[in-house]
Amino acid sequence: MSNERLAVKSGLHTFDKPMTREQALRLGKRLMPADLKRAGFECFVGKSDAEMHGGVWFRISYGKKTH
């Protein structure tokens, strides 16, 4: 478990307070739209790459796992 705190982005929004990955995941689950929950989507948190994305932050996203 890492205590690394980074900025958090979801969609076009950047949250004010840096968070750990676990905090970002909890926030993403809490903010997930009800229609996505009903459709079986899950919350995921990824970390950006400075070289590829121009900075380092956690990104909240929603999707379905494929099996």
mmCIF file as gemmi writes it, N, C-alpha and C atoms, coordinates in Angstrom:
data_model
loop_
_atom_site.group_PDB
_atom_site.id
_atom_site.type_symbol
_atom_site.label_atom_id
_atom_site.label_alt_id
_atom_site.label_comp_id
_atom_site.label_asym_id
_atom_site.label_entity_id
_atom_site.label_seq_id
_atom_site.pdbx_PDB_ins_code
_atom_site.Cartn_x
_atom_site.Cartn_y
_atom_site.Cartn_z
_atom_site.occupancy
_atom_site.B_iso_or_equiv
_atom_site.pdbx_formal_charge
_atom_site.auth_seq_id
_atom_site.auth_asym_id
_atom_site.pdbx_PDB_model_num
ATOM 1 N N . MET Axp A 1 ? 0.845 -1.182 0 1 0 ? 1 A 1
ATOM 2 C CA . MET Axp A 1 ? 0 0 0 1 0 ? 1 A 1
ATOM 3 C C . MET Axp A 1 ? 0.885 1.238 0 1 0 ? 1 A 1
ATOM 4 N N . SER Axp A 2 ? 0.62 2.114 -0.942 1 0 ? 2 A 1
ATOM 5 C CA . SER Axp A 2 ? 1.438 3.306 -1.1 1 0 ? 2 A 1
ATOM 6 C C . SER Axp A 2 ? 0.746 4.521 -0.499 1 0 ? 2 A 1
ATOM 7 N N . ASN Axp A 3 ? 1.543 5.397 0.075 1 0 ? 3 A 1
ATOM 8 C CA . ASN Axp A 3 ? 1.014 6.645 0.614 1 0 ? 3 A 1
ATOM 9 C C . ASN Axp A 3 ? 1.249 7.799 -0.346 1 0 ? 3 A 1
ATOM 10 N N . GLU Axp A 4 ? 1.601 7.491 -1.595 1 0 ? 4 A 1
ATOM 11 C CA . GLU Axp A 4 ? 1.849 8.519 -2.598 1 0 ? 4 A 1
ATOM 12 C C . GLU Axp A 4 ? 0.568 9.329 -2.817 1 0 ? 4 A 1
ATOM 13 N N . ARG Axp A 5 ? 0.692 10.641 -2.711 1 0 ? 5 A 1
ATOM 14 C CA . ARG Axp A 5 ? -0.449 11.538 -2.912 1 0 ? 5 A 1
ATOM 15 C C . ARG Axp A 5 ? -0.226 12.344 -4.186 1 0 ? 5 A 1
ATOM 16 N N . LEU Axp A 6 ? -1.229 12.279 -5.058 1 0 ? 6 A 1
ATOM 17 C CA . LEU Axp A 6 ? -1.154 12.99 -6.329 1 0 ? 6 A 1
ATOM 18 C C . LEU Axp A 6 ? -2.468 13.72 -6.574 1 0 ? 6 A 1
ATOM 19 N N . ALA Axp A 7 ? -2.441 14.656 -7.514 1 0 ? 7 A 1
ATOM 20 C CA . ALA Axp A 7 ? -3.678 15.296 -7.963 1 0 ? 7 A 1
ATOM 21 C C . ALA Axp A 7 ? -4.581 14.202 -8.54 1 0 ? 7 A 1
ATOM 22 N N . VAL Axp A 8 ? -5.888 14.43 -8.49 1 0 ? 8 A 1
ATOM 23 C CA . VAL Axp A 8 ? -6.849 13.451 -8.997 1 0 ? 8 A 1
ATOM 24 C C . VAL Axp A 8 ? -7.727 14.129 -10.04 1 0 ? 8 A 1
ATOM 25 N N . LYS Axp A 9 ? -7.901 13.431 -11.182 1 0 ? 9 A 1
ATOM 26 C CA . LYS Axp A 9 ? -8.745 13.944 -12.261 1 0 ? 9 A 1
ATOM 27 C C . LYS Axp A 9 ? -9.834 12.935 -12.576 1 0 ? 9 A 1
ATOM 28 N N . SER Axp A 10 ? -10.988 13.467 -12.916 1 0 ? 10 A 1
ATOM 29 C CA . SER Axp A 10 ? -12.112 12.649 -13.372 1 0 ? 10 A 1
ATOM 30 C C . SER Axp A 10 ? -12.852 13.46 -14.423 1 0 ? 10 A 1
ATOM 31 N N . GLY Axp A 11 ? -12.902 12.949 -15.633 1 0 ? 11 A 1
ATOM 32 C CA . GLY Axp A 11 ? -13.487 13.73 -16.721 1 0 ? 11 A 1
ATOM 33 C C . GLY Axp A 11 ? -12.677 15.003 -16.91 1 0 ? 11 A 1
ATOM 34 N N . LEU Axp A 12 ? -13.346 16.14 -16.925 1 0 ? 12 A 1
ATOM 35 C CA . LEU Axp A 12 ? -12.657 17.424 -17.081 1 0 ? 12 A 1
ATOM 36 C C . LEU Axp A 12 ? -12.321 18.063 -15.745 1 0 ? 12 A 1
ATOM 37 N N . HIS Axp A 13 ? -12.712 17.414 -14.644 1 0 ? 13 A 1
ATOM 38 C CA . HIS Axp A 13 ? -12.531 17.994 -13.312 1 0 ? 13 A 1
ATOM 39 C C . HIS Axp A 13 ? -11.216 17.534 -12.668 1 0 ? 13 A 1
ATOM 40 N N . THR Axp A 14 ? -10.507 18.464 -12.053 1 0 ? 14 A 1
ATOM 41 C CA . THR Axp A 14 ? -9.337 18.151 -11.227 1 0 ? 14 A 1
ATOM 42 C C . THR Axp A 14 ? -9.693 18.53 -9.795 1 0 ? 14 A 1
ATOM 43 N N . PHE Axp A 15 ? -9.589 17.578 -8.878 1 0 ? 15 A 1
ATOM 44 C CA . PHE Axp A 15 ? -9.929 17.83 -7.48 1 0 ? 15 A 1
ATOM 45 C C . PHE Axp A 15 ? -8.817 18.616 -6.799 1 0 ? 15 A 1
ATOM 46 N N . ASP Axp A 16 ? -9.193 19.456 -5.847 1 0 ? 16 A 1
ATOM 47 C CA . ASP Axp A 16 ? -8.262 20.373 -5.195 1 0 ? 16 A 1
ATOM 48 C C . ASP Axp A 16 ? -7.219 19.681 -4.329 1 0 ? 16 A 1
ATOM 49 N N . LYS Axp A 17 ? -7.622 18.632 -3.628 1 0 ? 17 A 1
ATOM 50 C CA . LYS Axp A 17 ? -6.75 18.007 -2.638 1 0 ? 17 A 1
ATOM 51 C C . LYS Axp A 17 ? -6.049 16.778 -3.211 1 0 ? 17 A 1
ATOM 52 N N . PRO Axp A 18 ? -4.711 16.701 -3.129 1 0 ? 18 A 1
ATOM 53 C CA . PRO Axp A 18 ? -4.015 15.472 -3.541 1 0 ? 18 A 1
ATOM 54 C C . PRO Axp A 18 ? -4.492 14.285 -2.699 1 0 ? 18 A 1
ATOM 55 N N . MET Axp A 19 ? -4.581 13.114 -3.314 1 0 ? 19 A 1
ATOM 56 C CA . MET Axp A 19 ? -5.095 11.919 -2.639 1 0 ? 19 A 1
ATOM 57 C C . MET Axp A 19 ? -4.21 10.721 -2.937 1 0 ? 19 A 1
ATOM 58 N N . THR Axp A 20 ? -4.348 9.7 -2.103 1 0 ? 20 A 1
ATOM 59 C CA . THR Axp A 20 ? -3.719 8.415 -2.388 1 0 ? 20 A 1
ATOM 60 C C . THR Axp A 20 ? -4.59 7.687 -3.41 1 0 ? 20 A 1
ATOM 61 N N . ARG Axp A 21 ? -4.067 6.617 -3.996 1 0 ? 21 A 1
ATOM 62 C CA . ARG Axp A 21 ? -4.85 5.821 -4.951 1 0 ? 21 A 1
ATOM 63 C C . ARG Axp A 21 ? -6.116 5.281 -4.286 1 0 ? 21 A 1
ATOM 64 N N . GLU Axp A 22 ? -6.006 4.829 -3.042 1 0 ? 22 A 1
ATOM 65 C CA . GLU Axp A 22 ? -7.152 4.271 -2.329 1 0 ? 22 A 1
ATOM 66 C C . GLU Axp A 22 ? -8.223 5.331 -2.092 1 0 ? 22 A 1
ATOM 67 N N . GLN Axp A 23 ? -7.816 6.55 -1.731 1 0 ? 23 A 1
ATOM 68 C CA . GLN Axp A 23 ? -8.773 7.634 -1.538 1 0 ? 23 A 1
ATOM 69 C C . GLN Axp A 23 ? -9.469 7.987 -2.846 1 0 ? 23 A 1
ATOM 70 N N . ALA Axp A 24 ? -8.71 8.009 -3.938 1 0 ? 24 A 1
ATOM 71 C CA . ALA Axp A 24 ? -9.292 8.308 -5.253 1 0 ? 24 A 1
ATOM 72 C C . ALA Axp A 24 ? -10.297 7.236 -5.651 1 0 ? 24 A 1
ATOM 73 N N . LEU Axp A 25 ? -10.008 5.985 -5.355 1 0 ? 25 A 1
ATOM 74 C CA . LEU Axp A 25 ? -10.924 4.896 -5.678 1 0 ? 25 A 1
ATOM 75 C C . LEU Axp A 25 ? -12.222 5.028 -4.884 1 0 ? 25 A 1
ATOM 76 N N . ARG Axp A 26 ? -12.11 5.319 -3.596 1 0 ? 26 A 1
ATOM 77 C CA . ARG Axp A 26 ? -13.316 5.518 -2.769 1 0 ? 26 A 1
ATOM 78 C C . ARG Axp A 26 ? -14.155 6.679 -3.307 1 0 ? 26 A 1
ATOM 79 N N . LEU Axp A 27 ? -13.49 7.777 -3.666 1 0 ? 27 A 1
ATOM 80 C CA . LEU Axp A 27 ? -14.19 8.933 -4.215 1 0 ? 27 A 1
ATOM 81 C C . LEU Axp A 27 ? -14.882 8.564 -5.525 1 0 ? 27 A 1
ATOM 82 N N . GLY Axp A 28 ? -14.182 7.87 -6.397 1 0 ? 28 A 1
ATOM 83 C CA . GLY Axp A 28 ? -14.758 7.464 -7.672 1 0 ? 28 A 1
ATOM 84 C C . GLY Axp A 28 ? -15.976 6.575 -7.509 1 0 ? 28 A 1
ATOM 85 N N . LYS Axp A 29 ? -15.919 5.639 -6.573 1 0 ? 29 A 1
ATOM 86 C CA . LYS Axp A 29 ? -17.068 4.76 -6.312 1 0 ? 29 A 1
ATOM 87 C C . LYS Axp A 29 ? -18.249 5.565 -5.801 1 0 ? 29 A 1
ATOM 88 N N . ARG Axp A 30 ? -17.969 6.532 -4.942 1 0 ? 30 A 1
ATOM 89 C CA . ARG Axp A 30 ? -19.035 7.364 -4.37 1 0 ? 30 A 1
ATOM 90 C C . ARG Axp A 30 ? -19.664 8.26 -5.432 1 0 ? 30 A 1
ATOM 91 N N . LEU Axp A 31 ? -18.876 8.736 -6.386 1 0 ? 31 A 1
ATOM 92 C CA . LEU Axp A 31 ? -19.365 9.663 -7.403 1 0 ? 31 A 1
ATOM 93 C C . LEU Axp A 31 ? -19.887 8.972 -8.673 1 0 ? 31 A 1
ATOM 94 N N . MET Axp A 32 ? -19.78 7.65 -8.73 1 0 ? 32 A 1
ATOM 95 C CA . MET Axp A 32 ? -20.204 6.942 -9.937 1 0 ? 32 A 1
ATOM 96 C C . MET Axp A 32 ? -21.695 7.166 -10.184 1 0 ? 32 A 1
ATOM 97 N N . PRO Axp A 33 ? -22.059 7.563 -11.403 1 0 ? 33 A 1
ATOM 98 C CA . PRO Axp A 33 ? -23.478 7.759 -11.715 1 0 ? 33 A 1
ATOM 99 C C . PRO Axp A 33 ? -24.274 6.459 -11.544 1 0 ? 33 A 1
ATOM 100 N N . ALA Axp A 34 ? -25.507 6.589 -11.071 1 0 ? 34 A 1
ATOM 101 C CA . ALA Axp A 34 ? -26.354 5.422 -10.789 1 0 ? 34 A 1
ATOM 102 C C . ALA Axp A 34 ? -26.593 4.568 -12.034 1 0 ? 34 A 1
ATOM 103 N N . ASP Axp A 35 ? -26.721 5.194 -13.212 1 0 ? 35 A 1
ATOM 104 C CA . ASP Axp A 35 ? -26.97 4.409 -14.422 1 0 ? 35 A 1
ATOM 105 C C . ASP Axp A 35 ? -25.784 3.52 -14.779 1 0 ? 35 A 1
ATOM 106 N N . LEU Axp A 36 ? -24.568 3.98 -14.477 1 0 ? 36 A 1
ATOM 107 C CA . LEU Axp A 36 ? -23.393 3.136 -14.724 1 0 ? 36 A 1
ATOM 108 C C . LEU Axp A 36 ? -23.356 1.963 -13.746 1 0 ? 36 A 1
ATOM 109 N N . LYS Axp A 37 ? -23.713 2.214 -12.482 1 0 ? 37 A 1
ATOM 110 C CA . LYS Axp A 37 ? -23.766 1.123 -11.498 1 0 ? 37 A 1
ATOM 111 C C . LYS Axp A 37 ? -24.748 0.054 -11.939 1 0 ? 37 A 1
ATOM 112 N N . ARG Axp A 38 ? -25.941 0.487 -12.373 1 0 ? 38 A 1
ATOM 113 C CA . ARG Axp A 38 ? -26.962 -0.469 -12.819 1 0 ? 38 A 1
ATOM 114 C C . ARG Axp A 38 ? -26.501 -1.261 -14.032 1 0 ? 38 A 1
ATOM 115 N N . ALA Axp A 39 ? -25.702 -0.651 -14.872 1 0 ? 39 A 1
ATOM 116 C CA . ALA Axp A 39 ? -25.222 -1.316 -16.091 1 0 ? 39 A 1
ATOM 117 C C . ALA Axp A 39 ? -24.016 -2.219 -15.829 1 0 ? 39 A 1
ATOM 118 N N . GLY Axp A 40 ? -23.548 -2.299 -14.573 1 0 ? 40 A 1
ATOM 119 C CA . GLY Axp A 40 ? -22.458 -3.209 -14.23 1 0 ? 40 A 1
ATOM 120 C C . GLY Axp A 40 ? -21.064 -2.642 -14.387 1 0 ? 40 A 1
ATOM 121 N N . PHE Axp A 41 ? -20.956 -1.318 -14.478 1 0 ? 41 A 1
ATOM 122 C CA . PHE Axp A 41 ? -19.643 -0.702 -14.589 1 0 ? 41 A 1
ATOM 123 C C . PHE Axp A 41 ? -18.932 -0.713 -13.245 1 0 ? 41 A 1
ATOM 124 N N . GLU Axp A 42 ? -17.608 -0.623 -13.277 1 0 ? 42 A 1
ATOM 125 C CA . GLU Axp A 42 ? -16.773 -0.553 -12.084 1 0 ? 42 A 1
ATOM 126 C C . GLU Axp A 42 ? -15.903 0.692 -12.148 1 0 ? 42 A 1
ATOM 127 N N . CYS Axp A 43 ? -15.403 1.098 -10.995 1 0 ? 43 A 1
ATOM 128 C CA . CYS Axp A 43 ? -14.506 2.247 -10.911 1 0 ? 43 A 1
ATOM 129 C C . CYS Axp A 43 ? -13.062 1.753 -10.952 1 0 ? 43 A 1
ATOM 130 N N . PHE Axp A 44 ? -12.243 2.459 -11.722 1 0 ? 44 A 1
ATOM 131 C CA . PHE Axp A 44 ? -10.82 2.155 -11.814 1 0 ? 44 A 1
ATOM 132 C C . PHE Axp A 44 ? -10.025 3.436 -11.607 1 0 ? 44 A 1
ATOM 133 N N . VAL Axp A 45 ? -8.838 3.298 -11.035 1 0 ? 45 A 1
ATOM 134 C CA . VAL Axp A 45 ? -7.946 4.446 -10.866 1 0 ? 45 A 1
ATOM 135 C C . VAL Axp A 45 ? -6.612 4.088 -11.506 1 0 ? 45 A 1
ATOM 136 N N . GLY Axp A 46 ? -6.199 4.914 -12.449 1 0 ? 46 A 1
ATOM 137 C CA . GLY Axp A 46 ? -4.917 4.72 -13.121 1 0 ? 46 A 1
ATOM 138 C C . GLY Axp A 46 ? -3.99 5.878 -12.817 1 0 ? 46 A 1
ATOM 139 N N . LYS Axp A 47 ? -2.715 5.658 -13.023 1 0 ? 47 A 1
ATOM 140 C CA . LYS Axp A 47 ? -1.711 6.702 -12.809 1 0 ? 47 A 1
ATOM 141 C C . LYS Axp A 47 ? -1.167 7.131 -14.159 1 0 ? 47 A 1
ATOM 142 N N . SER Axp A 48 ? -1.124 8.426 -14.377 1 0 ? 48 A 1
ATOM 143 C CA . SER Axp A 48 ? -0.623 8.944 -15.651 1 0 ? 48 A 1
ATOM 144 C C . SER Axp A 48 ? 0.895 8.785 -15.738 1 0 ? 48 A 1
ATOM 145 N N . ASP Axp A 49 ? 1.406 8.999 -16.92 1 0 ? 49 A 1
ATOM 146 C CA . ASP Axp A 49 ? 2.832 8.922 -17.177 1 0 ? 49 A 1
ATOM 147 C C . ASP Axp A 49 ? 3.313 10.319 -17.571 1 0 ? 49 A 1
ATOM 148 N N . ALA Axp A 50 ? 4.334 10.826 -16.902 1 0 ? 50 A 1
ATOM 149 C CA . ALA Axp A 50 ? 4.799 12.196 -17.144 1 0 ? 50 A 1
ATOM 150 C C . ALA Axp A 50 ? 5.22 12.402 -18.594 1 0 ? 50 A 1
ATOM 151 N N . GLU Axp A 51 ? 5.896 11.438 -19.18 1 0 ? 51 A 1
ATOM 152 C CA . GLU Axp A 51 ? 6.372 11.592 -20.55 1 0 ? 51 A 1
ATOM 153 C C . GLU Axp A 51 ? 5.221 11.545 -21.555 1 0 ? 51 A 1
ATOM 154 N N . MET Axp A 52 ? 4.275 10.679 -21.303 1 0 ? 52 A 1
ATOM 155 C CA . MET Axp A 52 ? 3.175 10.507 -22.239 1 0 ? 52 A 1
ATOM 156 C C . MET Axp A 52 ? 2.061 11.552 -22.062 1 0 ? 52 A 1
ATOM 157 N N . HIS Axp A 53 ? 1.77 11.915 -20.81 1 0 ? 53 A 1
ATOM 158 C CA . HIS Axp A 53 ? 0.638 12.792 -20.517 1 0 ? 53 A 1
ATOM 159 C C . HIS Axp A 53 ? 1.034 14.203 -20.082 1 0 ? 53 A 1
ATOM 160 N N . GLY Axp A 54 ? 2.309 14.453 -19.895 1 0 ? 54 A 1
ATOM 161 C CA . GLY Axp A 54 ? 2.76 15.787 -19.515 1 0 ? 54 A 1
ATOM 162 C C . GLY Axp A 54 ? 2.677 16.08 -18.029 1 0 ? 54 A 1
ATOM 163 N N . GLY Axp A 55 ? 2.414 15.094 -17.211 1 0 ? 55 A 1
ATOM 164 C CA . GLY Axp A 55 ? 2.342 15.265 -15.761 1 0 ? 55 A 1
ATOM 165 C C . GLY Axp A 55 ? 1.972 13.948 -15.114 1 0 ? 55 A 1
ATOM 166 N N . VAL Axp A 56 ? 1.982 13.933 -13.787 1 0 ? 56 A 1
ATOM 167 C CA . VAL Axp A 56 ? 1.661 12.712 -13.049 1 0 ? 56 A 1
ATOM 168 C C . VAL Axp A 56 ? 0.477 12.987 -12.132 1 0 ? 56 A 1
ATOM 169 N N . TRP Axp A 57 ? -0.577 12.187 -12.273 1 0 ? 57 A 1
ATOM 170 C CA . TRP Axp A 57 ? -1.76 12.3 -11.445 1 0 ? 57 A 1
ATOM 171 C C . TRP Axp A 57 ? -2.499 10.968 -11.471 1 0 ? 57 A 1
ATOM 172 N N . PHE Axp A 58 ? -3.513 10.836 -10.623 1 0 ? 58 A 1
ATOM 173 C CA . PHE Axp A 58 ? -4.405 9.683 -10.666 1 0 ? 58 A 1
ATOM 174 C C . PHE Axp A 58 ? -5.624 10.073 -11.491 1 0 ? 58 A 1
ATOM 175 N N . ARG Axp A 59 ? -6.1 9.153 -12.339 1 0 ? 59 A 1
ATOM 176 C CA . ARG Axp A 59 ? -7.274 9.386 -13.175 1 0 ? 59 A 1
ATOM 177 C C . ARG Axp A 59 ? -8.363 8.401 -12.775 1 0 ? 59 A 1
ATOM 178 N N . ILE Axp A 60 ? -9.527 8.904 -12.391 1 0 ? 60 A 1
ATOM 179 C CA . ILE Axp A 60 ? -10.687 8.068 -12.086 1 0 ? 60 A 1
ATOM 180 C C . ILE Axp A 60 ? -11.42 7.807 -13.396 1 0 ? 60 A 1
ATOM 181 N N . SER Axp A 61 ? -11.723 6.537 -13.662 1 0 ? 61 A 1
ATOM 182 C CA . SER Axp A 61 ? -12.493 6.198 -14.857 1 0 ? 61 A 1
ATOM 183 C C . SER Axp A 61 ? -13.433 5.044 -14.528 1 0 ? 61 A 1
ATOM 184 N N . TYR Axp A 62 ? -14.372 4.823 -15.427 1 0 ? 62 A 1
ATOM 185 C CA . TYR Axp A 62 ? -15.374 3.779 -15.243 1 0 ? 62 A 1
ATOM 186 C C . TYR Axp A 62 ? -15.392 2.898 -16.469 1 0 ? 62 A 1
ATOM 187 N N . GLY Axp A 63 ? -15.548 1.599 -16.238 1 0 ? 63 A 1
ATOM 188 C CA . GLY Axp A 63 ? -15.598 0.669 -17.351 1 0 ? 63 A 1
ATOM 189 C C . GLY Axp A 63 ? -16.05 -0.704 -16.892 1 0 ? 63 A 1
ATOM 190 N N . LYS Axp A 64 ? -16.108 -1.619 -17.842 1 0 ? 64 A 1
ATOM 191 C CA . LYS Axp A 64 ? -16.471 -3 -17.548 1 0 ? 64 A 1
ATOM 192 C C . LYS Axp A 64 ? -15.266 -3.889 -17.805 1 0 ? 64 A 1
ATOM 193 N N . LYS Axp A 65 ? -15.097 -4.887 -16.968 1 0 ? 65 A 1
ATOM 194 C CA . LYS Axp A 65 ? -14.048 -5.861 -17.195 1 0 ? 65 A 1
ATOM 195 C C . LYS Axp A 65 ? -14.502 -6.838 -18.267 1 0 ? 65 A 1
ATOM 196 N N . THR Axp A 66 ? -13.593 -7.213 -19.141 1 0 ? 66 A 1
ATOM 197 C CA . THR Axp A 66 ? -13.897 -8.241 -20.136 1 0 ? 66 A 1
ATOM 198 C C . THR Axp A 66 ? -13.258 -9.539 -19.67 1 0 ? 66 A 1
ATOM 199 N N . HIS Axp A 67 ? -13.932 -10.613 -19.921 1 0 ? 67 A 1
ATOM 200 C CA . HIS Axp A 67 ? -13.42 -11.905 -19.437 1 0 ? 67 A 1
ATOM 201 C C . HIS Axp A 67 ? -13.031 -12.774 -20.575 1 0 ? 67 A 1
